Amino acid sequence: GSTPSAATASPKSGSGSAGGGASDLPRSAWMLLPRVLERTLCDAGIEEALAPKQRHHGGTGSEEGVEVIRCRALSFLEGLLDFSRSVSSAARPGGSEGTTFEGGAAFGLPTAMTAATASSARTAEIAAGASVEWTRSVTQDGPHPSRGSSCGSGMVGVHDELQASMALTGEALSSAILEWLRFFFLPPSGLLCRLLNSKKVPLAGSALAARLLHCERALFRVPMVAQSVYMREAQAVEFYIRRHFLAFVRLYNSRRRSSSEVSGNTLAVGQEDSQYVRLCRLHLQTLLSIS
């Protein structure tokens, strides 16, 4: 279906808080977000719901308001992917798989994100140990300048372990985000495919088209995407390569035809050229990120 199975998995018995309320809230959020995004992006009912409000505020109709709301929803996804890219940028070159932390299941977290929870706890433990070690060194030996270098060298092992733990946390968290976003990005049933098939996103002339391209580019700029389902499954990667290549060709040809049709209006030609070039660049940037 359109919701990630990891987000709806039942927590293991014996984990979580005694009262169910604390654990139900985060799990409900994981389950609710895909449904909210589905209704916002694909449900025609939102256009009918916004029409009276637009008329009340003097608007000409619901279309502009709907597009703004849909762009904001896509901006949320783009921000989440940018965050995923940032937290995984410190990951070690060799990568790692991560391990499952049982306690996180009580909060309805995807499996990979429970590994990040465990790794975060380990990071805090290491950091606390480093602080104790530094305090002990200063207390016993004193902050003497001649002993500063030896004190620092004694901390190298702790610092390396702290960096390694942070890298594990970033990898696990980034992988969890990518896995959770299957409901949106994974063809053929993802919300992105449904949005494109519904003809709500034109080839050009729409802020929604550009915002969707920004989301797709952000997806393939996340380092951990190379180990994700979007690259492992041939159907998924072929869908995105075909989509962006064909869209680029159509935009490029449309730009040439449009320029010849309105050659008498220099301002119109310049505006359309700028729009087409911007979208062409986004399609090509996405293809380069995939490669």
N, C-alpha and C positions, 0 to 999 in steps of 0.2 A: 504493500500500500504506500501511501504518501507520507506515513509517519515512521520514523526510525525505530526499529525493533529494540535497540539498546535503550531508548528512552522510555519504553513502556515495560521493560523487564521488571518482574516482581522482585522485591528485596528478599534476600536470604533470611531464613528464620534465625532469630537470636541476635540480629544486628540492628542498630538504630536505637532510638530512644524508647523509653517505656511507653509513653503516650504516643499514639500514632500521629498527632497533629503536627509535630515538628518535622517529621519525615515526609508527610503528605504534601506539604506546600512546595518544596523544590521539585518533587517528582511531577506534581501537577503542572508546574511551569514548563518543564521539559515537554510534557505532552501537549500543553496548550499552545505554545508558540507556533508549531507547524500549522495548527488549525487556524490561528489568527492570521498568519501570512497567507494561507490558502484562500481564506475568505476575502482578505484585502486585495490580493492580486488577481484572483480568478473568478470570484463570485460577482455576477451582474447585480445582485441585490444591493451592493454598496452604492451603486450609481442611483438606484431608486431611493435609497435612504438619504442620500446627500442632496437630491434635487430640491426638496422643500427648503432646506437650509440655504442653498445657493439663491433661491428666489427671494427668500426672506431678507438676505443681505444685499440684494440688488444685483446678484450675479446673472449671467446670461444662461446658465445651465449647470449641470453637474459634472461635465466632462473635465473642466479645468481642476475642480476640487478633487476629483478622483485621481487624476494624474499626479497631483502634488502628494496625496497620501500614499500612493503606490511608490513614488520616488523615495519618500521617507522610509518606507518599509525596506526597499532595496538598499538604501543608505545604511540601515541597521546591519544588514547582512555584509555589506562591504566593510563596515567598521569591525565586525566580528572577524572577518578574514584578515584584515590588516593587523588586528591583535594577534591572531594565530601566527601570522608571518613574523611578527616581532618576537613572540615568546620562543619560537623555534629557531631564531637566527643565532642563538648561542649554543645550539646543539652541536655535539661533537661530529666531526666529518664522517666517522664510521657509522653513526646512527646506533639506535638500540630499540629493542622491542618493548621494554617496560614490563612491569609485573602488575598483577591485579591486587588491589587493596580491598579486602572484603568489606570493611566498614563503610565505604562509599556507596555500596549498593543500597543502603537504607535510604539514601536521598534520591534514588531514581537516576543517578548519574550514569552516562554511558560507561562501558567497561574500561575503555582507555583512560577516561578522565579519573576513574578511581585510582589508577596508577599514579596519576599526577598528584592526587591527594596524599598518597603514601609518600611520594617523593618530596612533596612540600614539607611534610612532617620531618622527614630525614634531613632536609635542608636546614630547617629551624634547629634541629638537634645539633647538627654540625656547627652552625653559627654560634649556638650557645656554648658549645665546647671550646670554640675558638676564643670566645670572650673570657671564659674561665682560665684557659691556658695563658692568655695575655696577662690577665690580672695576677695569676700566680707568678709569672715571670717577673713582673714589675715589683711585686711584693717581696719576693725572695732576693732578687739581685739588684733592684733599684734601677731607675731609668737612666743609667750611666751612658754617656755618649759612646764610650769605647765598647760597650756591650750591646749597642743597638743593632748591629749587623747580625750578631749571633742570635739575638732574640728573634729577629726577622726570619732568619734561616730556619729556626725551629718551627715557624708558623707555615712554612711552604707546603708541608704535607696536608695540613688542615685546609689551607686555601685551595689546593688542587682538588681535594675531596669535595669541598663546598661547590666549586665550579662544576665538577662532574655531576653532583646531585642536582644542581640548577639546570644543567643541560638535559638530564633525564626528565625533569619536571616539564620543561618546555616542549620536548618531543612528545611526551604523553598527552599533554594538554592540547597541543596543536593537532595531533592525530584524532583526539576525541572530538574536537570541533569539526574536523573534516568528515568524520564518520557520522556525526549528528546531522550534518547538512546534506546527507544523501536524499532526504525528502524533497530538497529543492533542486539539486544539481544533477542527480543521477538519472540518465535517460533509460527507458522511454517514458516512465511514469512520473518523473520529477515535476515540480511546479513550474520550473523554467520551460520545459517542453510543452506543458499545458498552456502556459502563457503565450508562447510563440504560436501554437496551433490555434489559439482563440482569435488571432488577428488583432489583438489589442495593442501589439507592438509593431508599428510600421517600420519600414526599412530606414526611413529618415524623417526629419521634421518633427521629432517628438523627444521631449526630455526623458521620457521613460526608456526609449531605445538606447540613449547614451548611458543612462544609469545602469541598465542591465548589462551593457558591455563592460562598465567599470567593475561590476560584481564578478563577471566571468574572468576578467583579467586578474582581479585580486585572488580568485581561487587558484589559478595556475602559477601565481607568484609565491605561494606558500611553499617553503622548501619540502615539507613533509608530504606534499601532494604526489611526489614521485613514488612513494610507497603506498599510496591510497588506491581505493577502488576505481577512481577516475582515470588512473593510468594502467592499472592491472587488467581491467576489462576492456577488450578491444572495441566492444560496442560503444563504450562511453567515450573513449578518446577519438574514435572515428567520427562520432556524432559532432564533437566540438571542432575537429579539424574541417570537416565538410561544411558545417554551419558557417564558420568564420571565413573560410576561403571563398565560398560561393557568395556570401554577403558582400565581401570586399569587391569581387568582380562585378556584381550587380550595381553596387554603389559607384564604382569607377565608371562603368558604362553609362549609368544614369546621369552622372555629373557631366559627361561629354555631351549627351543629348540635350540636357537642360541648358547648358551654356549656348548651344547653337540655336535653341528655340527662343531664348530671350536675349539674343545678342544685342538688341537695340537698347536694353536697359543695363547699363554698366553696374549700377548699385545692386540690382537683383542678382546679376551674375556673381558679383563678389560675395554676397551673403550666402548664396547657395553653394558656391565653391568652398567657402570657409566651413560650412556645415558638413558637406560631403567629405572634405579632406580630414576633418576631425574624426568622423566616424570610421573612415578608411584606416586612419592611424590606430584607432582602438582595436579594430579587427586584426591588423597586422601585429600589434603589440601582444595581443592574446595568443596569436599563432606562435610568435617567438617565445613567449613564456611556456607554451606547451612543449616546444622543441627543446 
